[in-house]
Amino acid sequence: MEKLSFKEKAGFSIGELAGSGLWQIMIIFLPIFYTDTFGIPAAVVGTMFLVVRIFDAINDPIIGTIADRTSTKYGKFRPYLVWVSVPFALVTMAMFWGPDFSMNGKIVYAYATYILMSIAYTGAMIPFSALSGVMTSNRIERTSLNSFRFFTAFVASMMVQGLVRPSVSIFGGGNDTVGYRYTMIIFGVICIFAFLVAFFSTKERIKPTSDTPNKLKDDLGDLFKNTPWVIILSVSLLTLIFVSIRSAVQTYYFKYYIGAEDM
């Protein structure tokens, strides 16, 4: 029932700068980057987003299962913040690099980097999200810990929406491809820093009560028999769909209707 220090809560929450920051960039700026800067048809982009989301539905439980069965001297989940931080940053940069390929080459490149980003994002954020559950057994402290995290998520969202487009304009000087490259290099460095701060600031205190791992099919069966969990999952999915569509559309709205792309 140990209480967590302000330093540990704040350090943990810094990791959310990378997670929420990238998520906001992907749902707000990635669609318009693909269509207006990289030159991929909108229908191809929409199909790609659907395919990768289906892939995520398979990828997420697999990575979650692997993380849950990880055992190191640093804990189960903390090591992933170090292991995945650099790949996370590199794939972020690659996704917005915009190489001058043929149309087919661009589509293949977009699919490859977006799928790799999906893997890297899941590999970092599922362990990061699970980390709060093993830092303390005090439910009040867990609530406080996640309050810090969601405050940082709000700050990250505001930073992304307010700084990405101006940064692209400044670094690109009229060339959005170059602008996105330099902007994402800076963001990639921030991601590495944020994950390392979260790693060094936190400690896993809750140990597993059994050395015998559960079977994946048993875990999934237990989840889908849990009615409150199914309800929360359904509501979360609907909310996520709404937020993703609204966020992706707003950049096109400001650019083509309002006439001011820098929101």
Disulfide bonds with the S-S distance in Angstrom:
none
